[in-house]
């Protein structure tokens, strides 16, 4: 069984699952909700800070070393993107928490 390297984002119910390239070579971030299948978002247009943070990751386990401040930036961008452009189901499942 593969090692779980997903990272829980601190102020939402999103998990950072992976980063990589899609079939067209665009950088993507893979996210998931608890116990759900992951979905990906391209970082090249709507998530510039997220793309910059993920660009420094060389291996999948590097996600475990992303700083809390970088996770907060990544989360803010991804939550905003989902609220604006996510599917109706993603918008319904998204939960955010104030700290």
KACOR-V503151 format. One record per residue. N is the residue number from 0. OMEGA is omega as a letter, one per 30 degrees, with the letter a starting at -180 (* if undefined). Layout:
n:omega
N:OMEGA
N:OMEGA
This chain:
n:omega
0:a
1:l
2:l
3:l
4:l
5:a
6:l
7:l
8:a
9:a
10:l
11:l
12:l
13:l
14:l
15:a
16:a
17:l
18:a
19:a
20:l
21:a
22:a
23:l
24:l
25:l
26:l
27:l
28:l
29:a
30:l
31:l
32:a
33:l
34:l
35:l
36:a
37:l
38:a
39:l
40:l
41:a
42:a
43:a
44:a
45:a
46:a
47:a
48:l
49:l
50:l
51:l
52:a
53:a
54:a
55:a
56:a
57:a
58:l
59:a
60:l
61:l
62:a
63:a
64:l
65:a
66:l
67:l
68:l
69:l
70:l
71:l
72:l
73:a
74:a
75:l
76:a
77:l
78:l
79:l
80:a
81:l
82:a
83:a
84:a
85:l
86:l
87:l
88:l
89:l
90:a
91:a
92:a
93:l
94:l
95:a
96:l
97:l
98:*
